[in-house]
Amino acid sequence: MNKINKDQIDPVVEPESEKIHRMSRAIISAVPVLGGPLLEGLNALIEPPMARRRTEWMTQVTEAINDLVESKGITIESLQENEKFFTVLVTASNIAIKNHLKEKLDALKNAVINSALPGAPDDVLQQIFLNLIDNCTTWHIAILKLYHGPVQWAQENGHIFPDWSMGGIPSVIESAYPELNGQREVYNIVWQELNRYGLINTDNIAITMTVSGMLSKRTTSIGDMFLEFISSPKVP
């Protein structure tokens, strides 16, 4: 089956930061005294960042698409004719260039792959989900994954929750993610936004409840679909 040749990946669109880099080179080159050494120093210090990010991103996507061709029997020709897939690829690529965090890049890559599979969300939902990836932080994604099912999350991540009898959602969040200890204002904003986006069904985390309530699933059906869209597709 035909695959994509990664060696042929080459940036086509020049982002704003690339223009700045090119302009800096032109200005320095125009100054005779500063030209040579300083220009070389600039090149050594500032590799065109957007070009690098674009190449790294497209390499990851190419590898994922080639895996898709092998495992799912999808052809490159069918992808070329798939308008839904192409729209997601272009949108996700624009978002990826603005990000460096692995969690968001993985979410974008998985979104691209899942858009090519049977049963993918419709065009409207896909664009909503891509906008969510763009607007959300890695903590939004992490907390959403946690409350997709805290018990299952703990099993998958080798985590043991304390032996609570009563408590609240903040205790679960801080146990799962110790980095958020003492950061309640931060994750409260994250939670409120997840609720406003319609991904979480509980608006108030300042409620004392039983341990069963603390560890209950809180994601909505849309939240579940979003997580599936940004997760690595299951290989039979």
C-alpha positions in Angstrom: 0.0 0.0 0.0 1.3 3.5 -0.8 2.5 5.6 2.1 3.6 9.2 2.6 7.3 9.9 2.1 8.4 11.8 5.2 11.5 13.1 3.4 9.2 15.2 1.2 7.7 17.2 4.0 8.5 20.9 3.5 6.9 24.0 4.9 4.8 25.9 2.4 3.2 28.7 4.3 5.4 31.3 6.0 4.0 32.2 9.5 4.4 35.6 11.0 7.4 34.6 13.1 9.2 33.3 10.0 8.7 36.7 8.4 10.2 38.4 11.4 13.2 36.0 11.3 13.6 36.7 7.5 13.3 40.5 8.1 15.9 40.3 10.8 18.3 38.5 8.5 17.8 41.1 5.8 18.3 44.0 8.1 21.5 42.6 9.6 22.8 41.7 6.2 22.3 45.3 5.0 24.7 46.6 7.7 28.2 46.0 6.4 29.9 46.1 9.8 27.4 43.8 11.4 26.6 41.5 8.5 28.6 38.3 8.5 29.4 37.2 12.1 26.2 38.7 13.6 24.0 37.1 11.0 25.6 33.7 11.5 25.1 34.2 15.3 21.4 34.9 14.7 21.1 31.8 12.6 22.8 29.7 15.3 20.7 31.2 18.1 17.3 31.3 16.3 16.5 28.5 14.1 13.3 29.5 12.3 10.9 28.3 15.1 7.7 27.9 13.0 9.5 25.9 10.3 10.9 23.5 12.9 7.5 23.1 14.6 5.8 22.6 11.3 8.2 19.9 10.2 8.1 18.1 13.6 4.3 18.2 13.5 3.9 16.9 9.9 6.4 14.2 10.6 4.3 13.0 13.6 1.1 13.1 11.5 2.7 11.3 8.6 3.9 8.5 10.8 0.3 8.2 12.3 -1.3 8.2 8.8 1.1 5.5 7.6 0.2 3.4 10.7 -3.5 4.0 9.8 -2.8 2.8 6.2 -1.3 -0.4 7.6 -3.7 -1.1 10.4 -7.0 0.1 9.0 -6.6 -0.5 5.3 -7.3 3.1 4.4 -5.5 4.3 1.3 -3.7 7.6 0.7 -6.0 8.1 -2.4 -9.1 7.9 -0.2 -7.7 10.4 2.2 -7.0 12.8 -0.6 -10.6 12.7 -1.6 -11.9 13.0 2.0 -12.9 16.7 2.5 -13.7 16.2 6.1 -10.3 14.7 6.8 -8.5 17.5 4.9 -10.4 20.2 6.8 -9.4 18.7 10.1 -5.8 18.3 9.0 -5.5 21.9 8.0 -7.2 23.2 11.1 -5.3 21.0 13.4 -2.0 22.0 11.7 -2.7 25.7 12.3 -3.3 25.0 16.0 -0.3 22.7 16.3 2.1 25.4 15.1 1.1 27.6 18.0 1.8 24.8 20.6 4.7 23.0 22.1 3.1 20.9 24.8 3.0 17.2 24.0 -0.5 16.7 25.4 -2.1 19.1 23.0 -0.1 17.9 20.1 -1.1 14.4 20.8 -4.7 15.4 21.0 -4.5 17.2 17.6 -2.7 14.2 16.0 -5.4 11.8 17.3 -8.1 14.2 16.1 -6.7 14.1 12.6 -6.5 10.3 12.6 -10.0 9.8 14.1 -11.5 12.1 11.5 -10.5 9.6 8.8 -12.1 6.6 10.5 -15.7 5.4 10.1 -18.0 6.8 12.7 -16.1 10.1 13.1 -18.2 13.0 14.5 -19.9 15.2 12.0 -18.3 18.3 10.6 -19.8 20.7 13.2 -18.7 18.6 16.2 -15.3 18.1 14.7 -14.8 21.9 14.4 -16.2 22.4 18.0 -13.7 19.8 19.3 -10.8 21.4 17.5 -11.7 24.8 18.9 -11.8 23.2 22.3 -8.3 21.8 21.9 -7.2 25.2 20.8 -8.8 27.0 23.8 -8.2 24.4 26.5 -5.1 24.0 28.6 -3.4 20.7 29.3 -5.2 20.9 32.7 -8.6 21.0 31.1 -7.7 17.8 29.2 -6.2 16.1 32.3 -9.1 16.9 34.6 -11.6 15.8 31.9 -9.8 12.5 31.6 -9.8 12.1 35.3 -13.5 12.6 35.7 -14.3 10.4 32.7 -14.1 7.9 35.5 -11.8 8.4 38.5 -11.7 4.7 39.4 -10.8 3.6 35.9 -8.3 6.5 35.7 -6.6 5.3 38.9 -6.4 1.7 37.6 -4.9 2.9 34.3 -2.4 5.2 35.9 -1.4 3.0 38.9 -2.8 5.5 41.4 -4.3 4.7 44.8 -6.7 7.2 46.2 -6.8 7.8 50.0 -9.4 5.8 52.0 -11.9 8.7 52.3 -15.3 8.4 53.9 -16.4 11.9 52.9 -14.9 14.7 50.9 -15.2 16.6 47.7 -14.0 16.8 44.1 -11.0 19.0 45.0 -9.6 16.2 47.1 -9.8 13.8 44.1 -8.2 16.3 41.8 -5.3 17.1 44.2 -4.7 13.4 44.9 -4.6 12.6 41.2 -2.5 15.7 40.3 -0.3 16.7 43.3 1.0 19.6 41.2 -2.4 21.2 41.8 -2.1 21.1 45.6 -2.8 24.6 46.8 -3.9 25.7 43.3 -7.7 25.5 43.9 -8.4 28.9 42.2 -6.7 27.5 39.1 -8.5 24.2 38.8 -11.8 25.8 39.9 -11.5 28.0 36.8 -10.7 24.9 34.7 -13.7 23.0 36.1 -16.1 25.9 35.5 -14.9 26.2 31.9 -15.3 22.5 31.3 -18.9 22.8 32.7 -19.6 25.9 30.5 -18.3 24.0 27.5 -20.8 21.2 28.3 -18.1 18.6 28.9 -18.7 18.2 32.7 -22.2 17.9 34.3 -21.4 19.4 37.7 -21.0 23.1 38.1 -19.9 23.3 41.7 -17.0 21.5 43.2 -17.4 23.0 46.7 -19.8 20.3 47.9 -19.1 17.6 50.5 -20.2 14.1 49.4 -19.6 10.4 50.0 -16.6 8.7 48.5 -19.0 7.2 45.9 -19.9 10.7 44.8 -16.3 11.8 44.9 -15.3 9.1 42.5 -18.4 9.2 40.2 -18.1 9.9 36.5 -18.8 13.6 35.7 -18.3 13.8 31.9 -21.3 14.4 29.7 -22.0 12.5 26.5 -20.4 15.4 24.5 -17.4 15.2 26.9 -17.1 11.5 26.2 -17.2 12.1 22.5 -14.5 14.8 22.8 -12.2 12.5 24.7 -12.7 9.7 22.2 -11.9 12.1 19.4 -8.6 13.2 21.0 -7.6 9.8 22.1 -5.5 7.3 20.1 -7.8 5.1 18.0 -8.1 1.6 19.2 -6.4 -1.0 17.0 -8.2 -4.3 16.8 
